Amino acid sequence: MKLNGKVALVTGSSQGIGQAIAIRLAQDGASVVINYRSHPEGAQETLRQVQAAGGKCHMAQSNNVDATIQADLGQVSEVQRLISESIDRFGQVDILVNNAGLEKRADFWDVSEEDYDKVTDVNLKGVFFAAQAFVKHLKQTNRPGKIINISSVHEELPFPHFTSYCVSKGGVKMMMRNLAVELGPLGITINNVAPGAIVTPINKNLLEDKEKLNALVKNIPLGRLGKPEDVSNLVAFLASSDADYITGSTFFVDGGLLWNYQEQ
């Protein structure tokens, strides 16, 4: 139980990769704050599985009933409230996993300002200000901490028709590298985990299109899509003391896709 006594906040943990991360960190002994934006039923399922793993969760202030925290990571005030409420419940947060994210498909010349803002507000601005609020907490309490951003192979790999998504993930890459230098003297590490093609709800359309799915799998040297657990296993390592000397790096979880990808 390498994370006993630690409190982890996992954004966007009502489904997919975020849900798997929350469950895995609980299995390793962490208390977990579950966050969601628009899937309360998914958050409750995460809560159930976290409790089954023996982990503690955020508790509502009223009636002492298990609960999750709803917050829109695209709004800075909501991000700050999420961090504040997490600290109020447990008295501390030691691990921040910036997992929440979204994408919008469009030809570059058709991208609207509204859709651009939706993507970058959650994927980049939300990550930036969640990390900022978390770091302020660590500075005030004079404690070390760990930031783990769930990025994407598309922080490196071009993804036509998803330019705003690539912009946001590329921004997270440089933010991580810069903060590794700035936060290192405070004992705060920061790393990115960059999944490739993972079986999650965000890839629903791909999974239902056998032709596109087969073409993608041919680009993956390991011959399969990843599972959320492939990502959560690495996050658990980075969150533990085994990774105390690791900062400023991106770790690709993609079955070799990045170095073998060809746009169809």
C-alpha positions in Angstrom: 0.0 0.0 0.0 2.5 2.6 -1.2 0.0 5.5 -1.0 -1.2 5.0 2.5 -1.8 8.4 4.1 -1.9 10.2 0.8 -4.8 12.1 -0.7 -5.3 12.1 -4.5 -7.6 14.3 -6.6 -8.4 12.8 -10.0 -10.2 15.2 -12.3 -12.7 13.7 -14.8 -12.8 10.5 -12.9 -16.4 9.4 -13.7 -15.4 7.2 -16.6 -12.6 5.9 -18.8 -9.0 6.5 -17.8 -9.9 8.8 -14.9 -12.1 6.2 -13.4 -9.4 3.5 -13.7 -6.8 5.9 -12.1 -9.1 6.7 -9.1 -9.6 2.9 -8.5 -6.0 2.0 -8.8 -4.8 4.8 -6.5 -7.4 3.6 -3.9 -6.1 0.1 -4.3 -2.6 1.4 -3.4 -4.0 3.0 -0.2 -4.8 6.6 -1.2 -7.8 8.5 -0.2 -9.4 9.7 -3.4 -11.4 12.8 -4.4 -13.6 11.9 -7.4 -14.5 14.7 -9.8 -17.0 14.9 -12.6 -18.7 17.5 -14.8 -21.7 15.9 -16.4 -21.8 12.2 -15.5 -22.9 11.9 -11.9 -24.0 8.2 -12.4 -20.4 7.4 -13.6 -19.0 9.2 -10.6 -21.1 7.1 -8.3 -19.9 4.0 -10.0 -16.3 5.1 -9.5 -17.1 5.8 -5.9 -18.5 2.3 -5.5 -15.4 0.7 -7.0 -13.1 2.9 -4.9 -14.9 1.9 -1.8 -14.7 -1.8 -2.8 -11.0 -1.4 -3.2 -10.9 -0.2 0.4 -10.2 3.5 -0.4 -11.7 6.5 1.3 -13.6 9.1 -0.7 -14.6 12.6 -0.4 -17.5 12.8 2.1 -20.4 15.3 1.8 -20.6 17.7 4.7 -24.2 17.0 5.3 -25.5 13.6 6.7 -22.0 12.1 6.4 -22.9 10.5 3.1 -20.4 9.4 0.5 -20.3 11.9 -2.4 -18.3 13.2 -5.3 -17.5 16.8 -6.4 -19.0 18.3 -9.5 -16.9 21.0 -11.1 -16.4 22.3 -14.7 -12.7 22.3 -15.3 -13.2 24.8 -18.1 -13.9 27.6 -15.5 -11.1 28.8 -13.3 -13.5 29.6 -10.3 -14.8 26.0 -10.5 -11.2 24.6 -10.6 -10.3 26.6 -7.5 -13.4 25.5 -5.7 -12.6 21.9 -6.5 -9.2 22.2 -4.9 -10.5 24.1 -1.9 -13.3 21.6 -1.2 -10.9 18.7 -1.5 -8.6 20.3 1.0 -11.5 21.1 3.3 -12.6 17.5 3.5 -9.2 15.8 3.9 -7.1 18.6 5.3 -4.6 18.1 2.5 -4.1 17.0 -1.1 -0.8 15.3 -2.0 -1.4 14.1 -5.6 -3.1 15.9 -8.4 -4.0 14.0 -11.5 -5.1 16.3 -14.3 -7.1 13.9 -16.3 -10.3 15.8 -17.5 -10.2 16.5 -21.2 -12.2 16.8 -24.4 -11.8 17.0 -28.1 -13.8 18.5 -31.1 -13.3 17.3 -34.6 -13.4 19.9 -37.4 -11.4 21.0 -40.5 -9.1 23.8 -39.4 -10.9 26.4 -41.5 -14.2 25.5 -39.8 -13.1 25.6 -36.2 -15.3 28.0 -34.3 -14.0 30.2 -31.5 -16.6 28.6 -29.2 -15.3 25.1 -29.8 -11.6 26.2 -29.6 -12.3 27.7 -26.2 -14.2 24.7 -25.0 -11.2 22.4 -25.8 -8.4 24.7 -24.6 -10.3 25.9 -21.5 -10.5 22.3 -20.1 -7.4 20.7 -21.6 -4.9 23.6 -21.0 -6.3 26.4 -18.9 -8.0 24.1 -16.4 -4.8 22.0 -16.0 -2.8 25.2 -15.5 -5.0 26.7 -12.8 -5.6 23.3 -11.0 -1.9 22.9 -10.7 -1.6 26.5 -9.5 -4.2 26.1 -6.8 -2.6 22.8 -5.8 0.9 24.3 -5.6 -0.4 27.2 -3.5 -1.7 24.6 -1.0 1.6 22.8 -0.9 3.5 26.0 -0.4 1.2 27.1 2.5 1.6 23.8 4.2 5.3 23.4 3.3 4.9 19.9 1.9 6.1 18.2 -1.3 3.6 16.9 -3.9 3.1 15.2 -7.2 1.3 16.5 -10.3 0.5 14.0 -13.1 -1.1 15.3 -16.3 -2.9 12.9 -18.6 -1.7 14.3 -21.9 -1.8 12.4 -25.2 0.5 11.1 -27.9 -0.8 14.2 -29.7 1.4 16.4 -27.6 4.0 15.2 -30.2 2.0 13.5 -33.0 0.0 15.6 -35.6 -3.7 14.8 -35.6 -5.4 16.4 -38.7 -8.9 17.8 -38.0 -8.1 18.0 -34.2 -5.8 21.0 -34.2 -7.2 22.7 -31.1 -6.8 19.4 -29.2 -3.1 19.2 -30.4 -2.6 22.8 -29.4 -3.9 22.1 -25.9 -1.8 19.0 -25.4 1.3 20.6 -26.8 0.8 23.5 -24.3 0.5 21.0 -21.4 3.8 19.5 -22.5 5.7 22.8 -22.3 3.9 23.8 -19.1 5.0 20.5 -17.5 8.6 21.0 -18.6 8.7 24.6 -17.3 7.1 23.7 -14.0 9.5 20.8 -13.5 12.3 23.4 -13.2 10.3 26.0 -11.3 8.7 23.6 -8.8 11.6 21.2 -8.3 13.2 23.3 -5.5 9.8 23.0 -3.6 9.9 19.2 -3.7 7.1 19.1 -6.2 7.4 16.8 -9.2 5.4 17.0 -12.4 5.1 14.6 -15.3 2.9 13.8 -18.2 1.4 10.4 -19.1 0.5 10.4 -22.8 -1.9 7.6 -23.8 -2.3 6.5 -27.4 -5.5 4.7 -28.6 -7.3 3.5 -25.5 -10.6 1.8 -25.2 -12.6 4.6 -23.5 -15.9 6.4 -24.2 -14.1 9.3 -26.0 -13.2 6.7 -28.7 -16.8 5.4 -29.1 -17.1 6.3 -32.8 -13.7 4.7 -33.6 -14.6 1.5 -31.8 -17.8 1.2 -33.8 -16.1 1.7 -37.2 -14.4 -1.6 -37.9 -12.6 -0.4 -41.0 -11.0 2.6 -39.2 -10.3 0.5 -36.1 -8.5 -2.2 -38.0 -6.4 0.4 -39.9 -5.4 2.0 -36.6 -4.5 -1.3 -34.9 -2.2 -2.0 -37.9 -0.2 1.1 -36.8 0.3 -0.2 -33.3 3.3 -2.5 -33.0 1.8 -4.4 -30.0 -1.3 -5.1 -32.1 -4.0 -3.9 -29.8 -5.7 -0.8 -28.3 -4.7 0.0 -24.8 -6.8 -0.5 -21.7 -7.5 2.2 -19.1 -5.5 0.0 -16.7 -2.4 0.3 -18.9 -2.5 4.0 -18.1 -3.5 3.8 -14.4 -0.6 1.4 -13.6 1.9 4.0 -14.7 0.1 6.8 -12.9 0.2 4.8 -9.7 4.0 4.4 -10.1 4.5 8.1 -10.7 2.3 8.9 -7.7 4.4 6.7 -5.4 7.7 7.4 -3.6 9.4 5.1 -6.1 9.2 8.0 -8.6 10.5 10.7 -6.3 13.4 11.5 -8.6 11.4 11.6 -11.8 10.2 15.0 -13.0 9.8 16.9 -16.3 9.2 13.8 -18.4 6.4 12.5 -20.7 5.7 8.8 -20.6 4.0 7.4 -23.7 1.5 4.5 -23.1 0.7 3.7 -26.7 1.9 0.3 -27.7 4.5 1.9 -29.9 1.9 3.9 -31.9 3.8 7.2 -31.8 6.8 5.8 -33.8 4.8 3.8 -36.3 1.8 6.0 -37.1 0.6 6.7 -40.6 -2.4 8.9 -41.3 -5.0 7.0 -43.3 
